[in-house]
């Protein structure tokens, strides 16, 4: 097995030139394919185009497509930093990313101001930003991108301004090789279906780089064609259609998409018959969900990672699986648990952030967890989001929220209660009875100190989305402040919220 992404591409192009590397769909809705030889030729061609432009930094602003991955690999081959731009970023976040990276070349399927078209890359256009031709601006931006950077992935932080994580070629190669070695042990893997945006580092690696290294076929189409619209809207019927059409052997899903797969499989089990390996990550998955998945015959395995460690750190596999954990540490990484319970990672860690190199060998992940005697890593929640109740109990809200995913009506649950004697939940719903019944059932599964005693129903999706980051994570300090405001003056917000009080027998706190 080749040990770098690019050497694998050119090796397959030489030894298996007509094998299909990627399947996509063009602007006319027609299926198109890329063989390894065609891919290598296009990568070399557009690497030359970027070099001829004297590009300092290439950004990709497009839906998933064959053009997307060609641009990404071409920038890698030309050794020019590449910046995947999430389509769900706000205009202010996009401008923040472009200005902080000094992006002067843009591959896009939707125009952005400040870039003038200067070429085409299949279904996408190539644009250049003229004002960056000034030497002083170029010099300033050159200093901000850390030396050796080939990719800058931006995380949408809770403060609104995303942070740019700088990755080296070695980072990407090590993580990709580690995952490829784990996948090589699985039987029947021939075709992967990309579900998440390629601007997500996890899918960029698992949907493009790992299949390339293994010489497999990957299906890369617009997210709407597999059911994903924007960052958080999903159409299960479209997902079912994609499973029927492409019959993939592997998927990478978030917990929300896993629940959609479970629903599809319950109704049409034959649609999942081709699946051999389904990885799920991005948030904790309850053991009950994994048990149900396996009962339905779905080969679902949970993993863990973060952008600062080049994406995946640990993963369950058929050879080593412990439901409820995030799996065993992959070969490229080393993990230890700090005295306060924080997960620390060393190996294949990134160079740092824009204009901010890492100064420590060990990366503090901000996640709390532990490692059992068999070497399985468990993640308990975020260190900074821990709730300390009025009785001094430390509670991870993510733990309760993940347990609540068993009930459809509680998928939007956000748990709050800092310094309070009771925990509260915020839910997007208008159905008081369904939410109350689900909360009572949830409370029966939780210890008394972690039970929810009061629920705020948000009636408007717009009001609820205002409490989330661009990629759908709760802005917890904002939720806490808003809940306090609502509770202080419930009558003033009758058109916005409803409040449910749960009987004390279901939510008793003890000192």
Backbone torsions as a table, in degrees:
resi	resn	phi	psi	omega
1	UNK	NA	129.2	177.3
2	UNK	-62.2	146.8	-173.5
3	UNK	-100.3	1.9	173.6
4	UNK	-131.2	157.4	-177.6
5	UNK	-63.5	-47.7	-176.2
6	UNK	-71.2	-38.0	178.2
7	UNK	-65.0	-34.4	176.2
8	UNK	-64.7	-43.8	179.2
9	UNK	-57.4	-50.5	-175.3
10	UNK	-73.3	-27.8	175.3
11	UNK	-66.4	-46.1	178.5
12	UNK	-66.0	-37.3	179.4
13	UNK	-63.3	-31.4	179.8
14	UNK	-81.8	-42.5	-172.9
15	UNK	-91.7	-27.9	-177.7
16	UNK	-136.3	59.2	-169.4
17	UNK	-59.5	-31.7	-174.9
18	UNK	-97.9	1.0	175.7
19	UNK	-69.5	143.6	-176.6
20	UNK	-81.2	122.0	178.6
21	UNK	-88.7	-44.9	-176.5
22	UNK	-139.8	145.0	173.8
23	UNK	-115.9	133.8	179.5
24	UNK	-141.1	-164.6	178.8
25	UNK	-144.4	131.8	-177.3
26	UNK	-84.8	-178.2	-175.3
27	UNK	-64.0	-20.4	179.5
28	UNK	-89.6	1.8	-179.8
29	UNK	84.6	10.7	-178.6
30	UNK	-92.1	140.9	177.2
31	UNK	-69.3	135.6	176.0
32	UNK	-133.7	153.1	-178.3
33	UNK	-127.8	158.3	174.4
34	UNK	-126.5	117.8	171.5
35	UNK	-76.9	167.3	178.6
36	UNK	-62.4	-36.4	178.5
37	UNK	-66.9	-46.2	179.4
38	UNK	-61.6	-40.7	179.9
39	UNK	-63.6	-45.9	-178.7
40	UNK	-62.3	-37.9	179.2
41	UNK	-66.2	-42.7	-179.7
42	UNK	-69.2	-37.6	178.1
43	UNK	-61.6	-45.6	179.4
44	UNK	-64.5	-41.4	-178.8
45	UNK	-61.7	-50.1	-175.5
46	UNK	-76.5	-22.4	170.5
47	UNK	-62.9	-38.9	176.3
48	UNK	-65.9	-37.6	178.1
49	UNK	-63.1	-47.4	-179.6
50	UNK	-63.1	-39.5	179.2
51	UNK	-66.2	-39.8	178.7
52	UNK	-63.8	-32.6	176.4
53	UNK	-74.5	-9.3	-173.3
54	UNK	55.6	44.2	-177.2
55	UNK	-63.5	133.9	175.5
56	UNK	-88.5	-37.6	-178.4
57	UNK	-155.6	131.2	-179.1
58	UNK	-107.9	125.3	175.0
59	UNK	-108.4	147.6	177.8
60	UNK	-117.6	118.8	-179.8
61	UNK	-123.3	85.5	-174.2
62	UNK	-159.7	156.6	171.6
63	UNK	-69.3	163.1	178.9
64	UNK	-54.7	132.2	-179.6
65	UNK	-168.2	170.0	174.9
66	UNK	-65.7	-33.1	177.4
67	UNK	-61.0	-38.8	-179.2
68	UNK	-58.2	-52.8	-174.4
69	UNK	-71.0	-31.2	176.0
70	UNK	-63.5	-45.5	179.0
71	UNK	-60.7	-42.3	-179.3
72	UNK	-61.8	-50.0	-178.4
73	UNK	-70.0	-33.0	177.9
74	UNK	-65.2	-42.8	177.3
75	UNK	-63.2	-40.3	177.9
76	UNK	-61.2	-44.5	-178.8
77	UNK	-65.9	-35.9	178.7
78	UNK	-81.4	-3.4	-179.4
79	UNK	58.6	42.2	176.5
80	UNK	-111.1	128.8	179.3
81	UNK	-53.2	135.5	-179.1
82	UNK	-116.4	136.8	-178.5
83	UNK	-121.5	104.2	172.8
84	UNK	-71.9	125.8	-178.7
85	UNK	-103.3	113.2	177.2
86	UNK	-61.4	134.6	-179.9
87	UNK	-68.5	-19.7	-179.1
88	UNK	-87.4	-0.6	175.8
89	UNK	-67.4	147.1	175.4
90	UNK	-72.4	165.3	179.1
91	UNK	-61.3	-35.8	178.7
92	UNK	-67.3	-39.8	178.3
93	UNK	-67.0	-38.6	178.6
94	UNK	-62.8	-46.2	179.6
95	UNK	-63.9	-37.1	176.4
96	UNK	-59.3	-47.0	-179.4
97	UNK	-63.6	-47.9	-176.9
98	UNK	-63.3	-41.1	-178.2
99	UNK	-72.4	-37.5	-177.1
100	UNK	-76.1	-20.1	177.7
101	UNK	-99.3	-12.1	-176.4
102	UNK	66.4	32.8	-178.7
103	UNK	-57.9	125.3	178.1
104	UNK	-116.3	-8.2	177.8
105	UNK	-130.2	130.8	-176.5
106	UNK	-127.2	128.7	170.6
107	UNK	-102.2	121.9	-169.5
108	UNK	-145.8	154.7	170.7
109	UNK	-112.3	1.9	178.0
110	UNK	-147.0	121.5	-172.4
111	UNK	-59.8	147.1	171.6
112	UNK	-122.6	141.7	-178.3
113	UNK	-63.4	144.6	178.2
114	UNK	96.8	-5.4	-179.8
115	UNK	-118.9	130.8	-179.7
116	UNK	-103.5	129.4	-179.0
117	UNK	-60.4	136.9	-179.2
118	UNK	-140.2	7.3	179.8
119	UNK	173.0	-178.7	-179.7
120	UNK	-132.6	149.3	172.2
121	UNK	-129.9	87.5	-175.5
122	UNK	54.3	-114.9	-177.2
123	UNK	-84.0	0.3	179.6
124	UNK	-111.8	161.1	174.8
125	UNK	-103.8	158.5	173.5
126	UNK	-114.3	130.2	179.8
127	UNK	-127.9	157.5	176.5
128	UNK	-126.7	146.6	179.5
129	UNK	-97.0	112.9	-171.3
130	UNK	-68.0	-33.6	-173.5
131	UNK	-69.4	-16.9	179.8
132	UNK	-79.6	2.1	178.1
133	UNK	-71.6	-16.8	179.5
134	UNK	-66.3	130.1	-173.1
135	UNK	-63.4	-35.2	-178.0
136	UNK	-65.9	-41.5	179.2
137	UNK	-66.9	-43.0	179.5
138	UNK	-62.5	-40.1	-179.7
139	UNK	-64.6	-42.2	179.8
140	UNK	-61.0	-43.9	-178.0
141	UNK	-71.3	-33.2	177.5
142	UNK	-60.2	-35.0	-178.8
143	UNK	-74.5	-24.8	-176.0
144	UNK	-80.3	-32.9	178.1
145	UNK	-81.3	125.2	-175.1
146	UNK	-65.6	141.6	179.7
147	UNK	-56.3	137.1	179.7
148	UNK	90.1	0.3	-178.1
149	UNK	-73.4	130.4	172.8
150	UNK	-115.8	-16.5	178.3
151	UNK	-146.7	139.9	175.6
152	UNK	-123.1	112.2	-179.8
153	UNK	-104.8	132.2	-176.1
154	UNK	-103.6	129.9	176.5
155	UNK	-97.9	137.5	180.0
156	UNK	-84.9	99.3	-177.2
157	UNK	-74.4	165.1	-177.6
158	UNK	-71.7	-13.7	-180.0
159	UNK	-89.0	-3.5	176.2
160	UNK	102.9	-34.4	-179.9
161	UNK	-95.4	117.6	-178.3
162	UNK	-69.3	153.2	179.6
163	UNK	-105.0	136.8	-178.5
164	UNK	-92.8	117.4	179.0
165	UNK	-96.7	124.1	-177.0
166	UNK	-94.5	121.6	179.8
167	UNK	-112.8	143.0	176.5
168	UNK	-94.2	168.6	175.6
169	UNK	-62.1	-36.6	178.4
170	UNK	-63.1	-41.3	176.3
171	UNK	-53.9	-53.3	-175.1
172	UNK	-65.3	-41.8	-179.1
173	UNK	-65.0	-42.6	-177.4
174	UNK	-64.8	-46.9	-179.2
175	UNK	-65.7	-43.0	-179.9
176	UNK	-62.2	-44.9	180.0
177	UNK	-63.3	-42.1	179.4
178	UNK	-59.8	-45.6	178.9
179	UNK	-69.0	-39.6	-179.9
180	UNK	-62.4	-39.2	178.1
181	UNK	-64.9	-37.5	177.3
182	UNK	-68.2	-40.0	-178.8
183	UNK	-72.9	-29.2	-178.5
184	UNK	-62.8	-20.5	-179.9
185	UNK	-81.9	-10.1	-177.0
186	UNK	-90.9	135.8	179.9
187	UNK	-83.8	147.4	171.3
188	UNK	80.5	13.0	179.0
189	UNK	-88.4	110.8	178.1
190	UNK	-128.5	-27.6	-174.6
191	UNK	-140.1	129.0	177.6
192	UNK	-108.8	141.3	174.7
193	UNK	-110.0	118.5	178.9
194	UNK	-73.8	122.5	-179.3
195	UNK	-107.2	-36.9	-175.8
196	UNK	-92.3	159.8	175.7
197	UNK	-59.3	138.4	177.5
198	UNK	-66.0	-16.5	174.1
199	UNK	-68.6	-12.8	172.6
200	UNK	-82.5	122.8	-175.6
201	UNK	-55.1	-39.4	-179.1
202	UNK	-56.8	-49.3	-178.4
203	UNK	-76.0	-30.6	175.4
204	UNK	-56.4	-43.0	-179.4
205	UNK	-77.2	-50.3	-173.7
206	UNK	-78.0	-25.2	-177.4
207	UNK	-94.9	-18.4	-178.9
208	UNK	-121.3	-57.7	-171.5
209	UNK	-70.9	-45.3	-178.7
210	UNK	-65.1	-47.7	175.2
211	UNK	-57.9	-38.5	177.5
212	UNK	-60.6	-45.5	-177.4
213	UNK	-65.3	-34.6	-179.0
214	UNK	-88.4	-10.7	-178.1
215	UNK	75.2	27.8	179.6
216	UNK	-94.0	174.5	176.5
217	UNK	-99.9	137.7	177.1
218	UNK	-125.3	136.0	179.1
219	UNK	-95.4	120.2	-177.1
220	UNK	-125.6	102.1	179.4
221	UNK	-129.9	166.1	177.1
222	UNK	-50.3	136.6	-177.6
223	UNK	-54.2	-32.9	-179.7
224	UNK	-62.2	-27.1	-178.5
225	UNK	-76.3	-16.2	175.1
226	UNK	-109.4	6.0	174.4
227	UNK	105.9	-9.9	-176.2
228	UNK	-95.6	119.3	179.2
229	UNK	-120.7	118.5	-175.7
230	UNK	72.0	-151.3	-176.7
231	UNK	-95.7	-16.2	-172.9
232	UNK	-146.8	5.5	178.5
233	UNK	-102.5	130.5	-173.9
234	UNK	-132.3	138.6	179.6
235	UNK	-114.3	100.8	-175.8
236	UNK	-58.0	-36.0	-178.6
237	UNK	-62.6	-37.8	178.3
238	UNK	-67.8	-38.4	176.4
239	UNK	-60.7	-46.6	179.3
240	UNK	-59.8	-40.8	178.5
241	UNK	-63.2	-38.7	179.1
242	UNK	-67.3	-39.6	176.9
243	UNK	-62.0	-41.3	179.8
244	UNK	-66.3	-42.1	-175.5
245	UNK	-71.6	-45.4	-171.1
246	UNK	-98.9	-21.4	179.6
247	UNK	45.7	61.4	-176.9
248	UNK	-72.6	157.9	174.5
249	UNK	-97.0	-18.9	-178.4
250	UNK	-144.5	151.0	178.2
251	UNK	-141.9	155.8	166.9
252	UNK	-122.6	123.7	-171.7
253	UNK	-128.7	155.0	164.5
254	UNK	-84.9	166.4	177.7
255	UNK	-56.7	-37.9	179.7
256	UNK	-63.5	-40.7	178.5
257	UNK	-71.4	-30.2	175.5
258	UNK	-63.0	-41.6	177.9
259	UNK	-62.4	-35.4	176.1
260	UNK	-65.7	-39.9	177.3
261	UNK	-63.6	-39.7	177.6
262	UNK	-61.2	-44.0	-179.1
263	UNK	-63.9	-42.6	179.0
264	UNK	-63.2	-41.8	-176.9
265	UNK	-69.1	-36.0	177.3
266	UNK	-60.5	-41.3	-176.1
267	UNK	-83.0	-38.3	-176.7
268	UNK	-136.7	75.9	-174.6
269	UNK	-58.8	-25.6	-178.1
270	UNK	-66.5	-22.0	-178.6
271	UNK	-67.9	-24.0	-178.0
272	UNK	-99.8	6.5	-174.4
273	UNK	-62.3	-29.3	-176.8
274	UNK	-79.7	-15.5	-173.2
275	UNK	-70.3	131.4	177.9
276	UNK	-115.2	-24.2	-178.8
277	UNK	-156.0	122.2	178.2
278	UNK	-124.7	113.2	178.0
279	UNK	-93.8	140.4	178.8
280	UNK	-130.7	136.1	-179.4
281	UNK	-160.4	-174.9	-179.5
282	UNK	100.3	-24.4	176.8
283	UNK	-166.5	163.0	-177.0
284	UNK	-68.1	141.2	176.0
285	UNK	-111.7	135.2	-178.9
286	UNK	-71.0	146.6	175.9
287	UNK	-56.6	-34.6	179.9
288	UNK	-61.5	-39.1	178.9
289	UNK	-64.8	-41.8	179.5
290	UNK	-67.4	-38.0	177.5
291	UNK	-62.5	-43.6	178.4
292	UNK	-63.2	-40.7	179.6
293	UNK	-59.4	-45.1	-179.2
294	UNK	-69.8	-32.6	176.4
295	UNK	-63.2	-34.6	178.2
296	UNK	-81.9	1.2	179.3
297	UNK	84.4	15.0	-179.1
298	UNK	-90.6	125.7	-178.8
299	UNK	-82.4	74.2	-173.7
300	UNK	-99.3	132.8	-177.4
301	UNK	-137.1	129.2	-176.0
302	UNK	-87.1	145.8	176.3
303	UNK	-135.6	-179.0	-178.3
304	UNK	-148.3	144.2	175.1
305	UNK	-176.2	179.1	177.3
306	UNK	-158.4	156.6	-174.7
307	UNK	-58.6	-37.2	-177.6
308	UNK	-64.6	-13.3	177.3
309	UNK	-115.7	23.6	177.7
310	UNK	73.2	20.3	178.4
311	UNK	96.2	-112.6	-166.1
312	UNK	-74.4	134.1	178.5
313	UNK	-111.9	-39.8	-178.2
314	UNK	-141.1	159.3	-175.6
315	UNK	-161.2	136.9	168.0
316	UNK	-80.0	147.0	176.3
317	UNK	-139.0	167.2	176.6
318	UNK	-57.5	-30.3	-179.2
319	UNK	-77.9	-23.5	-179.1
320	UNK	-148.4	95.2	-173.1
321	UNK	-131.8	128.9	175.4
322	UNK	-136.6	93.6	-178.3
323	UNK	-54.9	137.7	-177.5
324	UNK	98.7	-11.0	174.9
325	UNK	-112.4	172.5	177.8
326	UNK	-96.0	13.0	174.5
327	UNK	90.4	-172.9	179.5
328	UNK	-90.2	153.7	-177.6
329	UNK	-66.7	133.2	178.2
330	UNK	-72.4	156.9	-171.9
331	UNK	-58.2	-28.8	-175.7
332	UNK	-77.8	-12.1	-171.4
333	UNK	-118.4	157.5	173.3
334	UNK	-129.9	136.0	-175.8
335	UNK	-128.7	137.8	169.8
336	UNK	-135.6	160.8	-180.0
337	UNK	-107.9	123.2	179.7
338	UNK	-69.8	168.7	-177.6
339	UNK	-59.1	-31.1	-179.4
340	UNK	-90.7	8.0	177.1
341	UNK	93.0	0.6	-178.1
342	UNK	-76.9	140.2	177.8
343	UNK	-79.1	126.0	179.1
344	UNK	-115.4	137.5	-175.7
345	UNK	-126.9	138.7	174.8
346	UNK	-132.7	145.2	179.7
347	UNK	103.6	125.4	-179.3
348	UNK	57.7	24.9	177.0
349	UNK	-77.2	160.8	-172.5
350	UNK	-76.8	172.2	179.7
351	UNK	-70.3	-31.7	-177.8
352	UNK	145.5	-160.2	176.7
353	UNK	-102.7	168.3	175.8
354	UNK	-50.2	122.4	177.1
355	UNK	61.6	21.6	-176.6
356	UNK	-150.1	82.9	-179.5
357	UNK	-66.2	151.3	176.0
358	UNK	-67.1	141.6	-179.5
359	UNK	-112.9	-8.7	-179.1
360	UNK	-115.0	145.2	178.2
361	UNK	-69.0	-35.7	-179.8
362	UNK	-98.4	132.8	177.7
363	UNK	-91.3	124.0	174.1
364	UNK	-81.4	112.4	-171.7
365	UNK	-76.4	-22.3	-173.7
366	UNK	82.0	0.8	178.5
367	UNK	-103.8	146.6	176.9
368	UNK	-99.4	141.2	-179.9
369	UNK	-171.2	-172.1	176.5
370	UNK	-154.6	163.9	178.9
371	UNK	-121.7	126.8	-177.8
372	UNK	-83.2	179.6	-175.2
373	UNK	-64.8	-24.1	179.6
374	UNK	-87.4	-3.0	177.2
375	UNK	91.8	12.1	178.3
376	UNK	-86.4	132.7	-179.9
377	UNK	-90.5	131.2	174.3
378	UNK	-115.5	136.7	-179.6
379	UNK	-109.9	124.5	-173.4
380	UNK	-98.5	-19.8	-178.9
381	UNK	148.4	-179.4	-179.0
382	UNK	-85.1	136.7	179.8
383	UNK	-61.8	-44.0	-175.7
384	UNK	-76.2	-17.4	-177.1
385	UNK	-98.4	4.2	178.3
386	UNK	-57.7	135.6	174.5
387	UNK	-95.1	129.7	173.1
388	UNK	-108.3	111.3	-174.9
389	UNK	-74.5	172.4	178.5
390	UNK	-62.9	-18.5	176.9
391	UNK	-95.1	6.8	176.8
392	UNK	82.8	11.9	177.9
393	UNK	-79.8	132.7	174.1
394	UNK	-91.9	120.3	-175.2
395	UNK	-130.2	132.4	174.7
396	UNK	-87.8	115.9	179.8
397	UNK	-63.1	-31.2	179.7
398	UNK	-62.3	-33.7	177.7
399	UNK	-59.5	-50.1	-178.9
400	UNK	-66.9	-41.8	-179.1
401	UNK	-63.2	-36.3	179.1
402	UNK	-71.9	-36.9	175.7
403	UNK	-62.2	-34.8	-177.5
404	UNK	-70.8	-14.1	-177.9
405	UNK	-65.0	-10.4	177.3
406	UNK	-67.9	-20.0	-179.4
407	UNK	-112.0	124.2	-178.0
408	UNK	-55.0	-39.9	-174.9
409	UNK	-69.5	-15.4	-179.0
410	UNK	-106.0	12.4	-179.0
411	UNK	-62.2	-24.8	-178.5
412	UNK	-95.1	7.7	-173.8
413	UNK	-60.9	132.1	170.4
414	UNK	-123.7	127.2	-176.0
415	UNK	-99.9	133.0	177.9
416	UNK	-133.5	170.4	178.2
417	UNK	150.6	23.7	180.0
418	UNK	-56.5	124.1	178.0
419	UNK	65.3	10.1	178.4
420	UNK	-96.3	159.8	177.4
421	UNK	-82.7	-11.7	179.2
422	UNK	-134.7	148.9	172.7
423	UNK	-86.0	147.9	177.5
424	UNK	-123.7	154.2	176.9
425	UNK	-121.7	145.0	174.7
426	UNK	-114.6	127.7	-175.8
427	UNK	-135.8	137.9	173.3
428	UNK	-85.3	104.2	-179.0
429	UNK	-172.3	158.8	172.7
430	UNK	-116.6	1.3	-175.3
431	UNK	-98.5	94.6	-175.9
432	UNK	-61.5	-46.2	-175.1
433	UNK	-64.1	-45.2	-179.4
434	UNK	-63.4	-42.9	-179.5
435	UNK	-65.5	-43.8	180.0
436	UNK	-61.0	-46.1	-179.4
437	UNK	-62.1	-40.0	-179.8
438	UNK	-68.3	-40.5	179.2
439	UNK	-64.1	-42.5	178.1
440	UNK	-61.0	-43.5	178.6
441	UNK	-64.8	-39.8	177.4
442	UNK	-62.7	-44.9	-179.5
443	UNK	-58.6	-33.9	179.4
444	UNK	-64.7	-21.8	-179.5
445	UNK	-93.3	-6.6	-174.3
446	UNK	-109.3	152.3	171.6
447	UNK	-64.8	158.6	-172.3
448	UNK	-57.0	-37.1	-176.1
449	UNK	-71.4	-13.8	-177.0
450	UNK	-108.2	10.4	-177.9
451	UNK	-82.1	150.0	-178.9
452	UNK	-93.0	124.9	-174.1
453	UNK	-105.1	-14.8	-179.4
454	UNK	-149.0	143.3	-178.1
455	UNK	-129.6	133.5	172.3
456	UNK	-102.3	118.1	175.0
457	UNK	-90.2	120.2	174.2
458	UNK	-90.5	124.8	-172.0
459	UNK	-85.6	-23.3	-174.2
460	UNK	-111.1	125.9	175.4
461	UNK	-56.3	-34.9	-179.6
462	UNK	-64.9	-41.9	177.9
463	UNK	-63.8	-38.3	-179.4
464	UNK	-68.5	-44.8	-177.7
465	UNK	-63.2	-25.0	179.0
466	UNK	-66.3	-14.5	-179.4
467	UNK	-95.5	4.1	-174.2
468	UNK	-117.4	157.6	170.4
469	UNK	-74.6	177.1	-178.2
470	UNK	-61.5	-30.3	-180.0
471	UNK	-102.2	20.6	168.1
472	UNK	89.8	11.9	177.8
473	UNK	-90.4	142.8	179.9
474	UNK	-64.0	136.5	170.4
475	UNK	-90.1	90.8	-161.7
476	UNK	-64.7	-39.0	178.8
477	UNK	-64.6	-33.3	178.1
478	UNK	-71.3	-39.5	177.9
479	UNK	-62.5	-45.6	179.3
480	UNK	-58.1	-46.4	-178.4
481	UNK	-64.8	-41.1	-178.4
482	UNK	-68.3	-39.7	179.0
483	UNK	-63.9	-41.8	177.7
484	UNK	-60.4	-40.3	178.7
485	UNK	-64.7	-45.7	179.8
486	UNK	-62.6	-42.0	-176.9
487	UNK	-69.8	-31.1	179.2
488	UNK	-71.2	-23.6	-177.6
489	UNK	-146.8	66.5	-175.9
490	UNK	-59.5	-41.5	-175.2
491	UNK	-61.4	-30.2	-177.4
492	UNK	-75.6	-10.4	-175.2
493	UNK	-122.1	28.7	-176.0
494	UNK	-61.9	-27.1	179.2
495	UNK	-84.2	-5.3	-176.3
496	UNK	-110.3	-38.5	-174.1
497	UNK	-135.9	163.2	164.6
498	UNK	-128.9	150.8	-179.8
499	UNK	-117.8	136.8	177.6
500	UNK	-118.3	129.7	172.6
501	UNK	-102.9	128.1	-178.4
502	UNK	-93.6	141.2	-178.6
503	UNK	-57.7	141.0	-174.0
504	UNK	-59.9	-26.9	-179.4
505	UNK	-62.7	-19.4	-178.8
506	UNK	-99.5	-1.2	-177.2
507	UNK	-153.8	68.7	-177.6
508	UNK	-100.2	125.0	177.4
509	UNK	-94.0	143.3	176.6
510	UNK	-127.0	140.5	179.0
511	UNK	-78.9	NA	NA
